[in-house]
Amino acid sequence: MVGLALQDPGTRATVEQQVLAAFPSCHAQEAGGGTCQIISALDDFRKSTGVLAIVGILGLTWTGAGLFGAMEKGLNSLYPCTPRGFVAQKLMSMGMVATFTVMAVPLVASGSLLALLQSLPGVPDFLRSSAAGLLIQVAAGIVDASLLFGVIYFVVPHRKQRLRGVIPGAIAAGVLFETLTLVFPLYFRLVTNSPQWGQTFGFVFVLLFYFYLLGQIIILGGALNAEIDTSQEAHAKPRLKSGGLGGKKVLSEPEAPAP
């Protein structure tokens, strides 16, 4: 998708400008007559669109199916419930890969909403302020992330879910994810302030730590849904017993009068 988008010269120039603005080291390399590695990688995507598309789709489907299979195992253990069969799990995982690919686009785009408000003509001045723009960006990120986590909690566990039952965990996970999105770049700047070889070596561990935190957010949201669902079921059982079948009281036979 990146390779196809970069075929357009205007889009390619815009992306390159954004990369140079986001990464000062790349801007310094380009200004000094060098080549930025990120821009070189984008050029490779543009030149090898066909081959990379086939490899990317196959790799995304295979690794994504394994990811959502592991996610199902983790969320199933919270209720608990039995896992799906092999074929059913793969079909669910591939469907979630397609859904995630579509829904991740607005989630990633929400991170650039602040810069977009600054550049669009006709936007009211109060929306161009950093405070208002940040609030809009955070709100959009929370909404997008909550929708994405809501789909995960509704589809991935192998049990019949209610839409209302997944909303609390989805909102909690969306808020935590947006917080991680805002805070993690500060941590990234602290731990990658080292020579070039240290940045390359440390980036792998920083990325692993990020996805570890993301996994914790998914499980915390699922645990919140499972706790609320278990609590509601526990409160419903005594009412069902006292109300009898169909919620109606069961009348017992009258006792014989005492002699």
C-alpha positions as CSV (number, residue, x, y, z in Angstrom):
1,M,0.0,0.0,0.0
2,V,2.9,2.4,0.8
3,G,4.5,1.5,-2.5
4,L,1.3,2.2,-4.5
5,A,0.7,5.5,-2.6
6,L,4.3,6.7,-3.3
7,Q,3.9,6.3,-7.1
8,D,2.3,9.7,-7.0
9,P,5.0,12.4,-7.1
10,G,3.0,14.8,-4.9
11,T,2.3,12.2,-2.3
12,R,6.0,11.1,-2.3
13,A,7.1,14.7,-1.8
14,T,4.7,15.2,1.1
15,V,5.7,12.0,2.8
16,E,9.4,12.9,2.5
17,Q,8.8,16.3,4.0
18,Q,7.0,14.8,6.9
19,V,9.8,12.3,7.5
20,L,12.4,15.1,7.4
21,A,10.3,17.1,9.9
22,A,9.8,14.2,12.2
23,F,13.4,12.9,12.2
24,P,16.0,15.7,12.6
25,S,18.8,13.3,12.0
26,C,17.4,12.5,8.5
27,H,17.1,16.2,7.8
28,A,20.8,16.7,8.8
29,Q,21.9,13.8,6.6
30,E,20.0,15.2,3.6
31,A,21.3,18.7,4.2
32,G,24.9,17.3,4.3
33,G,24.6,15.6,1.0
34,G,23.9,12.1,2.5
35,T,20.8,9.9,2.2
36,C,18.3,9.2,4.9
37,Q,17.8,5.5,5.5
38,I,14.0,5.9,5.9
39,I,13.6,7.7,2.6
40,S,15.8,5.1,0.9
41,A,13.5,2.4,2.3
42,L,10.5,4.3,1.0
43,D,12.1,4.4,-2.4
44,D,12.7,0.7,-2.3
45,F,9.0,0.2,-1.5
46,R,8.0,2.3,-4.5
47,K,10.3,0.4,-6.9
48,S,9.4,-3.1,-5.7
49,T,5.6,-2.7,-5.2
50,G,4.5,-5.9,-6.9
51,V,6.9,-8.3,-5.2
52,L,6.5,-6.6,-1.8
53,A,2.8,-6.6,-2.1
54,I,2.7,-10.4,-2.5
55,V,5.2,-11.1,0.2
56,G,3.6,-8.5,2.5
57,I,0.1,-9.9,2.1
58,L,1.3,-13.5,2.7
59,G,3.4,-12.4,5.7
60,L,0.6,-10.3,7.2
61,T,-1.9,-13.1,6.9
62,W,0.4,-15.7,8.4
63,T,1.8,-13.7,11.3
64,G,-1.5,-12.0,11.9
65,A,-3.3,-15.3,12.2
66,G,-0.8,-16.4,14.8
67,L,-1.2,-13.1,16.7
68,F,-4.9,-13.3,16.9
69,G,-4.7,-17.1,17.7
70,A,-2.5,-16.2,20.7
71,M,-4.8,-13.3,21.6
72,E,-7.8,-15.7,21.6
73,K,-5.9,-18.1,24.0
74,G,-5.2,-15.3,26.4
75,L,-8.7,-13.8,26.4
76,N,-10.3,-17.3,26.6
77,S,-8.5,-17.9,29.9
78,L,-10.2,-14.9,31.5
79,Y,-13.7,-16.3,31.4
80,P,-12.7,-19.3,30.9
81,C,-14.0,-20.9,27.7
82,T,-12.9,-23.6,25.3
83,P,-10.7,-22.6,22.3
84,R,-11.9,-22.8,18.7
85,G,-10.9,-25.6,16.4
86,F,-7.9,-25.1,14.1
87,V,-9.9,-24.2,10.9
88,A,-12.4,-21.9,12.8
89,Q,-9.5,-20.2,14.6
90,K,-7.6,-19.5,11.3
91,L,-10.8,-18.2,9.7
92,M,-11.4,-15.9,12.7
93,S,-7.8,-14.7,12.7
94,M,-7.7,-13.9,8.9
95,G,-11.0,-12.0,9.2
96,M,-9.5,-10.0,12.1
97,V,-6.4,-9.3,10.1
98,A,-8.5,-7.7,7.4
99,T,-10.6,-5.8,9.9
100,F,-7.5,-4.6,11.8
101,T,-5.8,-3.5,8.6
102,V,-8.8,-1.3,7.7
103,M,-9.4,0.1,11.2
104,A,-5.7,0.8,11.9
105,V,-5.6,3.4,9.2
106,P,-7.7,6.1,11.0
107,L,-6.0,5.1,14.3
108,V,-2.5,5.9,12.8
109,A,-3.9,9.0,11.0
110,S,-5.2,10.4,14.3
111,G,-1.6,10.8,15.4
112,S,-1.1,13.4,12.6
113,L,-4.4,15.3,13.3
114,L,-2.6,18.1,15.2
115,A,-0.3,18.8,12.3
116,L,-3.2,18.6,9.8
117,L,-5.2,21.2,11.7
118,Q,-2.3,23.6,11.5
119,S,-1.9,23.2,7.7
120,L,-5.6,23.2,6.6
121,P,-7.0,26.5,5.4
122,G,-10.2,27.8,6.9
123,V,-9.8,26.1,10.2
124,P,-10.9,28.3,13.1
125,D,-8.1,29.9,15.1
126,F,-9.1,28.3,18.4
127,L,-8.6,24.9,16.8
128,R,-5.1,25.8,15.7
129,S,-4.1,26.4,19.3
130,S,-1.9,23.6,20.7
131,A,-4.3,22.9,23.6
132,A,-7.5,22.6,21.5
133,G,-5.6,20.6,18.8
134,L,-4.2,18.2,21.4
135,L,-7.6,17.6,22.9
136,I,-9.1,16.9,19.5
137,Q,-6.2,14.5,18.7
138,V,-6.5,12.7,22.0
139,A,-10.3,12.4,21.7
140,A,-10.0,11.1,18.1
141,G,-7.3,8.6,19.1
142,I,-9.4,7.3,22.1
143,V,-12.5,6.8,19.9
144,D,-10.6,5.0,17.2
145,A,-8.7,2.8,19.6
146,S,-11.9,2.0,21.6
147,L,-13.6,0.9,18.4
148,L,-10.7,-1.3,17.5
149,F,-10.4,-2.9,20.9
150,G,-14.2,-3.3,21.0
151,V,-14.1,-5.4,17.9
152,I,-11.3,-7.5,19.4
153,Y,-13.2,-8.2,22.6
154,F,-16.4,-8.9,20.7
155,V,-15.0,-11.3,18.1
156,V,-11.8,-13.0,19.4
157,P,-13.0,-14.8,22.6
158,H,-14.7,-18.1,21.8
159,R,-18.0,-17.2,23.6
160,K,-21.2,-15.3,22.8
161,Q,-20.5,-11.7,23.7
162,R,-22.9,-8.9,24.3
163,L,-22.1,-5.5,22.8
164,R,-22.7,-3.7,26.1
165,G,-20.4,-6.2,27.8
166,V,-17.3,-5.2,25.8
167,I,-17.7,-1.4,26.0
168,P,-16.1,-0.8,29.4
169,G,-12.9,-2.8,28.6
170,A,-12.8,-1.3,25.1
171,I,-12.9,2.3,26.5
172,A,-10.4,1.5,29.2
173,A,-8.0,-0.1,26.6
174,G,-8.5,2.9,24.3
175,V,-7.6,5.4,27.0
176,L,-4.5,3.4,28.0
177,F,-3.4,3.0,24.4
178,E,-3.7,6.7,23.7
179,T,-1.8,7.4,26.9
180,L,0.9,5.0,25.7
181,T,1.0,6.7,22.3
182,L,1.6,10.1,24.0
183,V,4.1,9.0,26.6
184,F,6.2,6.4,24.8
185,P,7.9,8.9,22.4
186,L,9.4,10.6,25.5
187,Y,10.7,7.3,26.7
188,F,12.0,6.5,23.2
189,R,14.0,9.8,23.1
190,L,15.6,9.0,26.4
191,V,16.8,5.5,25.7
192,T,17.9,6.1,22.1
193,N,20.2,9.1,22.8
194,S,23.3,7.1,22.0
195,P,25.7,6.5,19.1
196,Q,24.3,5.2,15.8
197,W,25.2,1.5,16.5
198,G,23.6,1.8,20.0
199,Q,20.4,3.3,18.5
200,T,20.1,0.4,16.0
201,F,20.8,-2.2,18.7
202,G,18.5,-0.7,21.3
203,F,15.6,0.0,18.9
204,V,14.8,-3.8,18.8
205,F,14.4,-4.0,22.6
206,V,12.4,-0.7,22.7
207,L,10.0,-2.1,20.1
208,L,9.6,-5.4,22.0
209,F,8.9,-3.4,25.1
210,Y,6.3,-1.3,23.3
211,F,4.4,-4.4,22.1
212,Y,4.7,-6.0,25.6
213,L,2.9,-2.9,27.0
214,L,0.3,-3.2,24.2
215,G,-0.3,-6.8,25.1
216,Q,-0.8,-5.8,28.7
217,I,-3.4,-3.2,27.7
218,I,-5.3,-5.8,25.6
219,I,-5.4,-8.2,28.6
220,L,-6.3,-5.5,31.1
221,G,-9.3,-4.4,29.0
222,G,-10.4,-8.1,28.6
223,A,-10.0,-8.7,32.3
224,L,-12.2,-5.7,33.1
225,N,-14.9,-7.1,30.7
226,A,-14.6,-10.6,32.2
227,E,-14.8,-9.3,35.8
228,I,-17.9,-7.2,35.0
229,D,-19.5,-10.1,33.2
230,T,-18.8,-12.6,36.0
231,S,-20.2,-10.2,38.6
232,Q,-23.4,-9.7,36.6
233,E,-23.9,-13.4,36.2
234,A,-23.3,-13.9,39.9
235,H,-26.0,-11.4,40.7
236,A,-28.4,-12.8,38.2
237,K,-28.3,-16.4,39.5
238,P,-29.9,-15.7,43.0
239,R,-32.7,-13.7,41.3
240,L,-33.4,-16.5,38.9
241,K,-33.5,-19.0,41.7
242,S,-35.8,-16.9,43.9
243,G,-38.0,-16.0,40.9
244,G,-38.3,-19.6,39.7
245,L,-38.7,-20.6,36.0
246,G,-39.2,-17.7,33.7
247,G,-38.8,-15.2,36.5
248,K,-42.1,-16.3,38.1
249,K,-42.5,-17.4,41.7
250,V,-43.0,-21.2,42.1
251,L,-45.9,-21.8,44.5
252,S,-45.5,-24.7,46.9
253,E,-48.3,-26.9,48.1
254,P,-50.1,-25.5,51.2
255,E,-49.0,-27.0,54.5
256,A,-51.6,-29.2,56.3
257,P,-53.1,-27.4,59.3
258,A,-51.7,-28.3,62.6
259,P,-54.0,-30.6,64.7
